Amino acid sequence: MVATDDRRRATNPAYEGVNPTPTRPSAAATKAPPTPRVTPTIPTTEGSPHETDEWFLFVVLFGLSMDYHAVILSRMREAVLGGATTEAAVAHGIKATAGVVTSAAAVMIAVFSVFATLGAIEFKQMGVGLAAAILIDATIVRADCCRRR
């Protein structure tokens, strides 16, 4: 059998360069390369917040809070121009806009809560963060402001 294979190799150009007897690789060739030294890192999960998430939440909430304050301050200014004292104008501005501010906050909380049901983890984090912050801003912060007056 070996002789016929040799004759085929000699007469057929397709067999050129083919070794008739299989060889095993040497022990040095089969040795696994050394594993690289791995430095320990802080483990993270797939759902960990991105480094810009906190800044995004801060900027959006700051803008929404300033919109609330623009509405409240415009009512305070109207009261002052009408002859009210500063304390009476502040109380009037907060009381006159309480319904509008609370309704707007309720709508935004509902909308941002829907984000928490979406598939992407970024939307879930943004929705929960914004809804919680607006809820705190519309209830605790505004209530504390009204209680002081």
C-alpha positions as CSV (number, residue, x, y, z in Angstrom):
1,M,0.0,0.0,0.0
2,V,2.8,2.4,0.8
3,A,4.5,1.7,-2.6
4,T,1.3,2.6,-4.5
5,D,1.0,5.8,-2.5
6,D,4.6,6.7,-3.4
7,R,3.9,6.0,-7.1
8,R,0.8,8.3,-7.0
9,R,2.8,11.0,-5.3
10,A,5.5,10.7,-7.9
11,T,3.1,10.9,-10.9
12,N,0.5,13.3,-9.6
13,P,1.4,17.0,-9.1
14,A,-1.4,17.4,-6.5
15,Y,0.6,15.3,-4.0
16,E,3.7,17.6,-4.1
17,G,4.8,18.7,-0.7
18,V,2.6,16.3,1.1
19,N,4.3,14.2,3.7
20,P,3.4,10.5,3.2
21,T,3.7,9.6,6.9
22,P,1.8,11.6,9.4
23,T,4.0,13.0,12.2
24,R,3.0,14.1,15.7
25,P,3.8,17.6,16.9
26,S,6.6,17.8,19.4
27,A,6.0,18.2,23.1
28,A,7.2,21.8,23.0
29,A,4.6,22.7,20.3
30,T,1.7,21.2,22.3
31,K,2.6,22.9,25.6
32,A,0.1,25.6,26.5
33,P,1.4,29.1,26.7
34,P,1.7,30.6,30.2
35,T,-1.4,32.3,31.4
36,P,-1.0,36.1,31.7
37,R,-1.0,37.6,35.1
38,V,-4.4,39.2,35.7
39,T,-4.6,42.3,37.9
40,P,-7.6,42.3,40.2
41,T,-10.4,44.7,39.3
42,I,-13.6,45.8,40.9
43,P,-16.3,43.6,39.8
44,T,-19.2,45.2,37.9
45,T,-22.5,43.9,36.9
46,E,-24.3,44.5,33.6
47,G,-26.8,46.8,35.3
48,S,-24.3,49.1,37.0
49,P,-24.9,52.8,36.4
50,H,-22.9,54.5,33.7
51,E,-20.6,57.3,34.8
52,T,-22.8,59.9,33.1
53,D,-26.1,58.8,34.6
54,E,-25.8,60.9,37.7
55,W,-25.0,64.0,35.7
56,F,-27.8,63.5,33.3
57,L,-30.3,63.1,36.2
58,F,-28.9,66.2,37.9
59,V,-29.2,68.3,34.8
60,V,-32.7,67.2,33.9
61,L,-34.0,67.6,37.5
62,F,-32.3,71.0,37.9
63,G,-34.0,72.2,34.7
64,L,-37.4,70.9,35.8
65,S,-37.0,72.5,39.2
66,M,-36.2,75.8,37.6
67,D,-39.3,75.6,35.5
68,Y,-41.3,75.1,38.7
69,H,-39.6,78.0,40.3
70,A,-40.3,80.3,37.3
71,V,-44.0,79.6,37.7
72,I,-43.9,80.1,41.4
73,L,-41.8,83.3,41.2
74,S,-44.1,84.8,38.6
75,R,-47.0,84.5,41.0
76,M,-44.9,86.0,43.8
77,R,-44.0,88.9,41.6
78,E,-47.6,89.5,40.7
79,A,-48.5,89.6,44.4
80,V,-45.6,92.0,45.2
81,L,-46.7,94.3,42.4
82,G,-50.2,94.1,43.8
83,G,-48.9,95.6,47.1
84,A,-48.5,92.4,49.2
85,T,-45.6,92.0,51.6
86,T,-42.8,89.7,50.8
87,E,-44.0,87.0,53.2
88,A,-47.6,87.3,51.9
89,A,-46.3,87.2,48.3
90,V,-44.3,84.0,48.9
91,A,-47.2,82.3,50.6
92,H,-49.5,83.4,47.8
93,G,-47.1,82.2,45.1
94,I,-46.7,78.8,46.6
95,K,-50.4,78.3,47.3
96,A,-51.5,79.6,43.9
97,T,-49.2,77.3,42.0
98,A,-49.5,74.2,44.2
99,G,-52.1,72.5,42.1
100,V,-50.3,73.2,38.8
101,V,-46.9,72.1,40.2
102,T,-48.3,69.0,41.8
103,S,-50.3,68.0,38.7
104,A,-47.2,68.5,36.5
105,A,-45.2,66.4,38.9
106,A,-47.8,63.6,38.9
107,V,-47.7,63.5,35.1
108,M,-43.9,63.4,34.9
109,I,-43.8,60.7,37.6
110,A,-46.2,58.6,35.6
111,V,-44.3,59.1,32.4
112,F,-40.9,58.3,33.9
113,S,-42.3,55.3,35.7
114,V,-43.2,53.9,32.3
115,F,-39.5,54.1,31.5
116,A,-38.9,51.5,34.2
117,T,-40.8,48.9,32.3
118,L,-38.7,49.2,29.1
119,G,-36.2,46.6,28.2
120,A,-32.9,48.5,28.2
121,I,-31.3,48.9,31.6
122,E,-30.3,52.5,30.9
123,F,-34.0,53.4,30.5
124,K,-34.9,51.6,33.7
125,Q,-32.3,53.4,35.7
126,M,-33.2,56.8,34.2
127,G,-37.0,56.2,34.8
128,V,-36.7,55.1,38.4
129,G,-34.2,57.9,39.2
130,L,-36.2,60.7,37.6
131,A,-39.5,59.4,39.0
132,A,-38.1,59.1,42.5
133,A,-36.4,62.5,42.4
134,I,-39.5,64.3,41.1
135,L,-41.6,62.6,43.7
136,I,-39.2,63.8,46.4
137,D,-39.0,67.3,44.9
138,A,-42.8,67.7,44.6
139,T,-43.6,66.3,48.0
140,I,-40.9,66.7,50.6
141,V,-39.1,69.8,49.3
142,R,-42.2,71.7,48.5
143,A,-44.0,70.7,51.7
144,D,-41.0,71.8,53.7
145,C,-40.9,75.1,51.9
146,C,-44.7,75.7,52.5
147,R,-44.4,74.7,56.2
148,R,-41.7,77.3,56.9
149,R,-44.0,80.1,55.8
